[in-house]
Structure formats: C-alpha cells, structure tokens
Amino acid sequence: MTWTALAPLIGVLLGGIVSWLAQYALGRASERAEVRRNVRECAEARRSERLTHLIDFLSAVQEAERVAVDHYQHHLADEQWQARARQTVDRMWVAQKTIHMLCASEINEAARRLAFAVQNVIREGPSDPGEPQDEKIWAHIRPSRREFLDVVRDQLR
C-alpha cells in the first residue's frame, strides 16, 4: 500500500528533475550559441572597421602620389602645393598610425614601408630624372604598394 502511494510521488519527482535538467541543458546550449553569435558579430564589425581604415590609408597614399606627380611632372612647387603636400603626408601618416592600432603587425609594417616610399618620392623625387616623371614615381611606389595590398588581402581572408 505504501508503494502504491509513493510510486506516483517518485514519478513526479523524477519527471520534474528530468524536465529541469533538460531545460537547464537547453538554456546552456542557447547561451553558448548566443556567445558564438556575438563573437562572430564583433569580429565582423572589427573587420569592417579595419577595412574602412585601410581604404582611408590607400586614399591618402593615392592623394600623396598625385602631390608627387604635380611636383615632378607638372613642376608645381608654390606655397599652395607645399601646404597640400604637408597636409597630404600628415593625413597619410595619421591613417598609418590608425592601422598600427587596429591591424596585425604585418599589415602595419607594410603600411609603414608604403608611407615611407611615398614620403621619400615626394621629398626627393624618383631616382631617374628623365621623362615621364609620373611613370617613374609610380614605379618607385609600386613595389611597396603591391606588398601592402598582398599582405592586406592575405590577412582579410
């Protein structure tokens, strides 16, 4: 008689425990999935931010190349050109420092080499004084630019 009275009580207790364990396991699995989703979203946001700054750096480098071409191909050297050159080189270096803060060291080093190549060609011109200067400027910068783009491509995969 006591077994018949205790059996339903034991069944209810076991059912409750099993139900609680199932809900607990489901909750933990849901929490882990949420954490993984948050990590993925954060990584994608960081990647997007890095890409934005890398594009800004390339834009600054491109403008600095134009400054060099204006000076050596079109023989501009007035105060307006000098102010533009300083402003452009400053913008390029600020963008490079942002890359230093946000990106892997390989990308940073490639960006520094590119920035130095551009800065040097603005200050000293291409090594060959013959015409056409624009092509010589681009040839001077091309290896550093290619290295930078290759490193960025490899890191962003």
Backbone as CSV, one residue per row, in Angstrom:
resi,resn,N_x,N_y,N_z,CA_x,CA_y,CA_z,C_x,C_y,C_z
1,MET,0.803,-1.173,0.000,0.000,0.000,0.000,0.865,1.263,0.000
2,THR,1.926,1.270,0.752,2.797,2.435,0.752,3.477,2.617,-0.598
3,TRP,3.781,1.485,-1.273,4.401,1.594,-2.595,3.438,2.215,-3.588
4,THR,2.210,1.898,-3.470,1.250,2.461,-4.415,1.053,3.949,-4.165
5,ALA,1.236,4.411,-2.965,1.115,5.834,-2.659,2.400,6.578,-3.002
6,LEU,3.566,5.925,-2.842,4.856,6.572,-3.113,5.243,6.558,-4.582
7,ALA,4.795,5.591,-5.336,5.182,5.470,-6.744,4.833,6.718,-7.553
8,PRO,3.595,7.226,-7.437,3.299,8.450,-8.204,4.155,9.636,-7.743
9,LEU,4.412,9.734,-6.447,5.230,10.822,-5.919,6.659,10.735,-6.456
10,ILE,7.215,9.532,-6.475,8.571,9.329,-7.015,8.579,9.646,-8.509
11,GLY,7.545,9.254,-9.215,7.438,9.540,-10.656,7.393,11.031,-10.928
12,VAL,6.619,11.748,-10.110,6.527,13.204,-10.272,7.882,13.849,-9.989
13,LEU,8.563,13.404,-8.929,9.885,13.947,-8.602,10.893,13.668,-9.710
14,LEU,10.943,12.451,-10.195,11.868,12.111,-11.274,11.547,12.882,-12.549
15,GLY,10.277,13.001,-12.867,9.867,13.768,-14.046,10.271,15.228,-13.923
16,GLY,10.095,15.796,-12.739,10.482,17.187,-12.502,11.984,17.389,-12.642
17,ILE,12.733,16.440,-12.082,14.204,16.536,-12.171,14.660,16.419,-13.621
18,VAL,14.110,15.437,-14.339,14.480,15.265,-15.753,14.087,16.501,-16.556
19,SER,12.911,17.046,-16.315,12.463,18.257,-17.006,13.382,19.435,-16.701
20,TRP,13.734,19.593,-15.435,14.635,20.685,-15.049,15.999,20.528,-15.718
21,LEU,16.555,19.298,-15.723,17.842,19.053,-16.371,17.777,19.359,-17.872
22,ALA,16.698,18.993,-18.519,16.543,19.258,-19.955,16.479,20.757,-20.218
23,GLN,15.716,21.476,-19.405,15.625,22.921,-19.567,16.965,23.598,-19.297
24,TYR,17.678,23.124,-18.293,18.993,23.669,-17.966,19.971,23.463,-19.128
25,ALA,19.998,22.238,-19.677,20.894,21.939,-20.797,20.523,22.773,-22.018
26,LEU,19.243,22.922,-22.286,18.789,23.734,-23.408,19.172,25.205,-23.211
27,GLY,19.019,25.692,-22.001,19.399,27.075,-21.691,20.892,27.309,-21.887
28,ARG,21.709,26.365,-21.426,23.168,26.477,-21.586,23.549,26.452,-23.065
29,ALA,22.911,25.562,-23.822,23.199,25.488,-25.262,22.807,26.798,-25.948
30,SER,21.697,27.352,-25.534,21.247,28.630,-26.095,22.218,29.758,-25.747
31,GLU,22.699,29.773,-24.515,23.680,30.785,-24.097,24.977,30.665,-24.899
32,ARG,25.448,29.430,-25.097,26.674,29.215,-25.868,26.489,29.672,-27.319
33,ALA,25.332,29.386,-27.885,25.052,29.822,-29.257,25.018,31.341,-29.335
34,GLU,24.455,31.986,-28.328,24.403,33.456,-28.292,25.810,34.044,-28.172
35,VAL,26.640,33.439,-27.350,28.026,33.909,-27.202,28.769,33.767,-28.531
36,ARG,28.611,32.623,-29.205,29.269,32.421,-30.512,28.784,33.442,-31.528
37,ARG,27.500,33.723,-31.540,26.941,34.704,-32.462,27.498,36.096,-32.162
38,ASN,27.579,36.454,-30.882,28.135,37.749,-30.504,29.600,37.871,-30.902
39,VAL,30.364,36.800,-30.727,31.784,36.810,-31.112,31.905,37.003,-32.621
40,ARG,31.083,36.295,-33.392,31.109,36.443,-34.856,30.740,37.860,-35.271
41,GLU,29.700,38.418,-34.660,29.272,39.777,-34.997,30.352,40.794,-34.641
42,CYS,30.986,40.622,-33.497,32.062,41.527,-33.081,33.251,41.432,-34.038
43,ALA,33.610,40.219,-34.423,34.726,40.024,-35.356,34.403,40.659,-36.704
44,GLU,33.176,40.529,-37.168,32.795,41.134,-38.451,32.804,42.657,-38.358
45,ALA,32.363,43.193,-37.233,32.391,44.655,-37.050,33.835,45.163,-37.032
46,ARG,34.718,44.425,-36.360,36.138,44.818,-36.334,36.738,44.736,-37.725
47,ARG,36.407,43.696,-38.458,36.919,43.543,-39.823,36.450,44.714,-40.684
48,SER,35.191,45.067,-40.552,34.640,46.183,-41.318,35.339,47.493,-40.946
49,GLU,35.588,47.690,-39.657,36.289,48.906,-39.209,37.709,48.941,-39.775
50,ARG,38.404,47.819,-39.722,39.766,47.753,-40.274,39.750,48.066,-41.764
51,LEU,38.811,47.476,-42.472,38.720,47.692,-43.907,38.483,49.168,-44.224
52,THR,37.639,49.812,-43.460,37.391,51.244,-43.643,38.685,52.044,-43.467
53,HIS,39.464,51.723,-42.452,40.714,52.452,-42.207,41.785,52.115,-43.248
54,LEU,41.785,50.899,-43.723,42.731,50.530,-44.779,42.416,51.281,-46.068
55,ILE,41.154,51.411,-46.381,40.748,52.165,-47.564,41.092,53.638,-47.393
56,ASP,40.911,54.176,-46.198,41.285,55.566,-45.927,42.789,55.762,-46.134
57,PHE,43.584,54.801,-45.682,45.028,54.877,-45.874,45.372,54.856,-47.361
58,LEU,44.755,53.966,-48.108,45.014,53.905,-49.554,44.602,55.200,-50.253
59,SER,43.528,55.777,-49.800,43.086,57.060,-50.355,44.126,58.155,-50.081
60,ALA,44.659,58.165,-48.873,45.689,59.155,-48.527,46.959,58.923,-49.346
61,VAL,47.329,57.666,-49.531,48.504,57.343,-50.352,48.281,57.799,-51.785
62,GLN,47.089,57.553,-52.302,46.778,57.963,-53.672,46.893,59.474,-53.831
63,GLU,46.368,60.208,-52.876,46.471,61.669,-52.924,47.933,62.101,-52.842
64,ALA,48.720,61.446,-52.016,50.145,61.787,-51.911,50.873,61.501,-53.224
65,GLU,50.487,60.443,-53.904,51.067,60.171,-55.229,50.755,61.317,-56.191
66,ARG,49.526,61.816,-56.150,49.153,62.944,-57.014,49.986,64.182,-56.688
67,VAL,50.251,64.382,-55.414,51.088,65.518,-54.999,52.483,65.388,-55.612
68,ALA,53.047,64.194,-55.561,54.375,63.966,-56.145,54.353,64.187,-57.651
69,VAL,53.334,63.687,-58.316,53.230,63.875,-59.770,53.085,65.356,-60.100
70,ASP,52.267,66.060,-59.329,52.114,67.504,-59.569,53.455,68.221,-59.460
71,HIS,54.265,67.804,-58.513,55.561,68.468,-58.302,56.570,68.115,-59.396
72,TYR,56.745,66.835,-59.649,57.823,66.414,-60.545,57.403,66.333,-62.008
73,GLN,56.141,66.084,-62.299,55.693,66.019,-63.695,55.215,67.378,-64.174
74,HIS,54.464,68.075,-63.311,53.863,69.350,-63.706,54.601,70.550,-63.134
75,HIS,55.672,70.312,-62.421,56.586,71.349,-61.903,55.896,72.350,-60.985
76,LEU,54.983,71.847,-60.147,54.368,72.703,-59.134,55.235,72.673,-57.882
77,ALA,55.469,73.839,-57.306,56.250,73.911,-56.068,55.914,75.164,-55.276
78,ASP,54.811,75.807,-55.590,54.447,77.041,-54.896,53.984,76.755,-53.473
79,GLU,53.631,77.794,-52.762,53.205,77.639,-51.368,51.948,76.786,-51.245
80,GLN,51.054,76.928,-52.187,49.826,76.131,-52.161,50.159,74.645,-52.307
81,TRP,51.077,74.316,-53.210,51.485,72.919,-53.367,52.165,72.420,-52.093
82,GLN,53.023,73.232,-51.496,53.723,72.827,-50.275,52.738,72.567,-49.136
83,ALA,51.743,73.434,-49.003,50.727,73.236,-47.961,49.949,71.943,-48.231
84,ARG,49.597,71.720,-49.487,48.885,70.487,-49.852,49.750,69.264,-49.584
85,ALA,51.025,69.346,-49.894,51.939,68.219,-49.660,52.026,67.905,-48.172
86,ARG,52.205,68.927,-47.337,52.276,68.698,-45.885,50.989,68.086,-45.361
87,GLN,49.875,68.632,-45.792,48.570,68.142,-45.328,48.347,66.695,-45.773
88,THR,48.702,66.386,-46.988,48.507,65.038,-47.517,49.407,64.029,-46.815
89,VAL,50.668,64.395,-46.608,51.591,63.489,-45.921,51.139,63.288,-44.470
90,ASP,50.691,64.348,-43.825,50.179,64.213,-42.456,48.981,63.272,-42.411
91,ARG,48.049,63.426,-43.358,46.870,62.562,-43.396,47.281,61.102,-43.608
92,MET,48.268,60.893,-44.473,48.735,59.531,-44.734,49.319,58.909,-43.470
93,TRP,50.121,59.683,-42.735,50.744,59.130,-41.526,49.734,58.906,-40.407
94,VAL,48.728,59.759,-40.312,47.672,59.529,-39.316,46.919,58.243,-39.652
95,ALA,46.625,58.046,-40.926,45.953,56.814,-41.340,46.844,55.597,-41.052
96,GLN,48.143,55.730,-41.259,49.058,54.624,-40.970,49.066,54.319,-39.477
97,LYS,49.042,55.336,-38.640,49.029,55.110,-37.187,47.733,54.439,-36.744
98,THR,46.643,54.751,-37.420,45.386,54.077,-37.122,45.495,52.599,-37.469
99,ILE,46.144,52.305,-38.586,46.379,50.905,-38.968,47.235,50.225,-37.903
100,HIS,48.219,50.935,-37.388,49.070,50.383,-36.334,48.230,49.960,-35.128
101,MET,47.232,50.775,-34.790,46.402,50.477,-33.626,45.423,49.336,-33.876
102,LEU,44.946,49.180,-35.101,43.832,48.273,-35.361,44.188,46.975,-36.063
103,CYS,45.316,46.944,-36.737,45.608,45.805,-37.607,46.808,45.004,-37.112
104,ALA,46.993,43.866,-37.722,48.116,42.989,-37.403,49.433,43.679,-37.744
105,SER,50.493,43.252,-37.083,51.796,43.889,-37.273,52.295,43.768,-38.714
106,GLU,51.951,42.682,-39.412,52.376,42.532,-40.803,51.771,43.631,-41.676
107,ILE,50.497,43.935,-41.450,49.841,44.997,-42.206,50.455,46.341,-41.847
108,ASN,50.685,46.559,-40.557,51.283,47.815,-40.120,52.651,48.031,-40.762
109,GLU,53.490,47.013,-40.760,54.832,47.158,-41.345,54.759,47.439,-42.844
110,ALA,53.869,46.767,-43.539,53.705,47.018,-44.973,53.190,48.442,-45.211
111,ALA,52.286,48.905,-44.360,51.770,50.272,-44.484,52.883,51.292,-44.219
112,ARG,53.729,51.028,-43.246,54.848,51.939,-42.955,55.815,52.020,-44.138
113,ARG,56.134,50.867,-44.730,57.042,50.874,-45.877,56.440,51.662,-47.044
114,LEU,55.141,51.481,-47.272,54.475,52.227,-48.337,54.467,53.726,-48.034
115,ALA,54.159,54.086,-46.801,54.136,55.501,-46.431,55.527,56.132,-46.583
116,PHE,56.569,55.413,-46.163,57.928,55.942,-46.338,58.283,56.079,-47.816
117,ALA,57.888,55.117,-48.639,58.181,55.198,-50.078,57.514,56.420,-50.691
118,VAL,56.264,56.663,-50.323,55.539,57.816,-50.861,56.155,59.120,-50.344
119,GLN,56.436,59.160,-49.059,57.041,60.364,-48.484,58.391,60.661,-49.141
120,ASN,59.191,59.639,-49.346,60.501,59.843,-49.974,60.375,60.319,-51.411
121,VAL,59.433,59.790,-52.155,59.295,60.235,-53.541,58.767,61.672,-53.605
122,ILE,57.979,62.078,-52.632,57.539,63.488,-52.594,58.734,64.390,-52.292
123,ARG,59.538,64.016,-51.325,60.677,64.854,-50.917,61.827,64.845,-51.911
124,GLU,62.144,63.665,-52.460,63.356,63.533,-53.266,63.083,63.293,-54.746
125,GLY,61.879,62.928,-55.086,61.549,62.628,-56.468,62.013,61.234,-56.848
126,PRO,61.648,60.807,-58.039,62.101,59.496,-58.499,63.605,59.517,-58.743
127,SER,64.226,58.372,-58.688,65.686,58.312,-58.805,66.174,58.677,-60.200
128,ASP,65.352,58.467,-61.217,65.728,58.794,-62.597,65.072,60.126,-62.978
129,PRO,65.858,61.152,-63.276,65.281,62.466,-63.555,64.660,62.594,-64.946
130,GLY,64.725,61.574,-65.770,64.185,61.671,-67.127,62.674,61.682,-67.162
131,GLU,62.151,61.969,-68.336,60.702,61.997,-68.536,60.215,60.603,-68.893
132,PRO,59.002,60.231,-68.696,57.959,60.930,-67.959,58.072,60.652,-66.460
133,GLN,57.964,61.673,-65.683,58.135,61.564,-64.238,57.012,60.796,-63.563
134,ASP,55.789,60.939,-64.061,54.668,60.250,-63.402,54.882,58.740,-63.379
135,GLU,55.339,58.182,-64.481,55.573,56.739,-64.519,56.711,56.331,-63.599
136,LYS,57.717,57.168,-63.471,58.840,56.859,-62.579,58.410,56.943,-61.108
137,ILE,57.539,57.871,-60.813,57.000,57.985,-59.452,56.208,56.720,-59.117
138,TRP,55.345,56.307,-60.011,54.537,55.109,-59.767,55.419,53.871,-59.676
139,ALA,56.450,53.811,-60.508,57.370,52.665,-60.462,58.110,52.613,-59.130
140,HIS,58.419,53.787,-58.576,59.107,53.850,-57.283,58.203,53.344,-56.154
141,ILE,56.940,53.655,-56.239,55.984,53.313,-55.183,55.412,51.907,-55.360
142,ARG,55.312,51.436,-56.570,54.618,50.181,-56.903,55.022,48.981,-56.039
143,PRO,56.308,48.703,-55.812,56.638,47.512,-55.001,56.067,47.574,-53.580
144,SER,56.152,48.731,-52.959,55.619,48.876,-51.599,54.104,48.771,-51.589
145,ARG,53.474,49.365,-52.587,52.013,49.290,-52.671,51.570,47.845,-52.879
146,ARG,52.247,47.141,-53.791,51.898,45.743,-54.072,52.056,44.889,-52.816
147,GLU,53.154,45.090,-52.097,53.381,44.327,-50.862,52.262,44.603,-49.856
148,PHE,51.901,45.870,-49.694,50.832,46.240,-48.765,49.519,45.565,-49.153
149,LEU,49.151,45.659,-50.425,47.893,45.066,-50.874,47.890,43.546,-50.704
150,ASP,49.018,42.910,-50.965,49.100,41.452,-50.808,48.950,41.041,-49.343
151,VAL,49.616,41.763,-48.447,49.524,41.445,-47.022,48.093,41.654,-46.520
152,VAL,47.486,42.748,-46.933,46.099,43.022,-46.511,45.167,41.932,-47.033
153,ARG,45.316,41.561,-48.296,44.462,40.515,-48.864,44.606,39.213,-48.065
154,ASP,45.848,38.849,-47.760,46.085,37.601,-47.016,45.493,37.665,-45.611
155,GLN,45.580,38.811,-44.969,45.067,38.950,-43.601,43.544,39.007,-43.539
156,LEU,42.919,39.523,-44.590,41.467,39.685,-44.562,40.719,38.421,-44.993
157,ARG,41.408,37.432,-45.445,40.735,36.189,-45.864,40.116,35.492,-44.696
